[in-house]
Amino acid sequence: MTSQRHDLPRSGEADDARLPAGSRRKDTTSPTAKLSIAMIGTRGVPAAYGGFETAVEEVGWRLAERGHDVTVYTRGSARREPEYRGMKVVHLPALPMKQLETLSHTGLSTTHAVLGLDAAHAAFVFNAANSPFLPLLRSRGIPVALHMDGLEWKRSKWGKRGKAYYRWAEEFGVRWADALIADAPGIADYYRDEFDVDTELIRYGAPILETAPEDGVRELGLEPGGYHLVVARFEPENHVLEIVEGYRASSARMPLVVVGSAPYSADYTQRIHAVADGDDRIRLLGGVYDQDLLDTLYFHAHTYIHGHSVGGTNPSLLRAMGAGTATIAYDVGFNRETLDEQGWFFADAAQVQAHFDALAADPAQTDAFGARSRERAASEFRWDKVADEYEDLARRIAGGQSVHPTAKRKKRRRAGA
């Protein structure tokens, strides 16, 4: 499915009144005009394998290469350089607490953007949780596109208060953003059904790999084409535990390589280790932040097992597709749509076991799914196209188009949904 563009209505005199004197809005609509763009609300760059961070890096450097001034707010990076791949990098701290890490960093980032001598022409804010800072940006005359992410309030890591906050933040973001970004049709449908608002459907891109060196795989004691791969944070909604349980119960001979960890899910991580303990077929590598090594692992895997269930279009799945690796995915609409049904799907550990038991008997199907996945990634999930869409959206909101006049009074249709 291709990305959808909606022509946003003009913001009108009421919104224009918030612009500071000397606003450069009139200078931004030309296709050759240089824009100043802020990217706020993520861990920043360089990206590891988070969806937001991948999008920020892949879109940001392309926009910078086109001559735009791109500022990325970053936290926790080992690199302290003020520039990365043509993007200006602002390093700011964050409170190391699950509930406050993102909000504390975004608050500092927003303050920095607002107090800057020159206001950005447009800001991309990632994560609906950061919506409370949108009014501050808009008060400075900075139009904001809010990337809504997936259905964060469904994640099990959040308690009752956390889930309630995310649901409130979604509604607040709908009412304050100049544009809303969805990365999958299912997310766009959700905001249309819940709030009767249109979103900008802008997908992620997939790196297309035709070849990859074998050295990194062999150094890990693995054979190219001779292992199954999982890449995910250790969180219940990513179903790593069910994947490991299903694999352990199977007759699979190829090892299962699991890449990932979770700083705030110690109990869940311990359960995964307990299941894997004693089975030398299961290799828990922890976090791998070398993107070249990750690409090599994706490319040479026999299959990729994708357990994500509450996000939209997931970059880990796209990397496997771009590498031509057949996928066993958790059975949810986001994954079926992204794969275009070209894969196997599971809902529990028993189905994972059944798929592993059947794989050895059907190598032709594995090859076919992998080839079709790469073809789909190359045609539908291209980063150059994604950057085009971000650039177009930045120009439109910088030029005065906004959903705010019609969305500022929207409320959730189904309070208990």
C-alpha positions, 0 to 999 in steps of 0.5 A: 500500500502506498502512502496517502497525502491529505491536503491540510486546511489553512490554519486561518487568522487565529493560528497565523496570529501566533507566529512571531514577527518576521516569520519565514512561513511565506518563504517555505512553499517553493520546492527549492526553499531551504527549511529549518527542521527540528526532530524531537522526542526520540533517542536520536542519532546514531540509530540502533534498531528502534523504529523512531530512531531509524526513521529520524536518521534515515529521513534526517540525513536525506533532508540534510543532503537536500540542503535543509537545516536538520536538528536532531535532539539526542539522549544517551548516545556515546557519540558527543559530536555536534554533527552526524551525517549532515544533521546538527545534533543537540545532546541533552540529558534525561531522567533514567526512569521508565515513566519520565525518561522520554518526557524529561528529554522532550521537555528539555528539547522543546525548551531548547527549540523554543528559546533558540534565536531562530524558530524552526520552520517545522518540527517533527515530534515523535511519540504521542506521549510527548503531546503536552509540549506541542502548545509550547512549540506552536506558541513560538510559531513552530508548526508541529507534525506529531508521529503517533506511533502504535497503540502504546497504551496496549503495552504491558509495561505500562501500569494503569496510570501509564495506560491512562496517560497514553490515552489522554496524550493521544487525544491531546495530540489530536487537538494540538498538532498541525498534522498527525503521522501514522506509519501503517494503515491500521494506525490511520484507521484507528485515529479515523475511527476514534477521533474522526481525524485524518492522518498522514500515512507515511511508512518506514523504509527498508534497506535492500540487501543483495549481499552481506559479508559472512565474517560477522556471522561466522565469528559468532559461531554461526553458519550463513543460512543456518540459524533462525533470528529474533530481534526485539526488545524483551517486552511481553507484547513482542512475544519473545518468551512465546517464541523461545518456548515454541522453539525449545519444544520443537525439533528444530536443529538450526540454532535460534539467535535472539538479539535484544534486551530491556532495561525496564523488564528484568522479570520478563528477561529472567523468564526468557533466560529460564526457558533458554537455560540448558538448551544449547540451540538457543543463543541469547546475544543481548543488545547488538548496536552495530548496524552492519552486524545486524544487517549481516545477521538478517541477511544470512538468517534462514528465517526471521521470527517477528513477535511485535504486536502493538506497533504499526509498520516495524523497522525490524520486520522491514529489515528482514524483508529487505534482506530477503529473509522469510518471516514467521510473524505474530498474527496481527493486522499490522504484520499481515499487511506489511508482509502482504500475507507472504509469511507464516503467522502465529498466535502462541507458543504451540503455533511457533513450535508447529512452524519450526517443526514444518520448516525443514520439510518445505525449503522451497516455500522459505525461499519463495517467501523471502524473495517476495518479501524483498520485492515488496520491500523494494517497491513499497518501502523506500527511504527516498520516498519516505523522505519525499513525504516528510519534506512535502509535509514540512513544507505544507505545515510551514506554509500554514496548512493545519488540521488544528482548526478542525481537530482542536475540539475533537474527543475520543468517540469511545471512552472505554475502547 
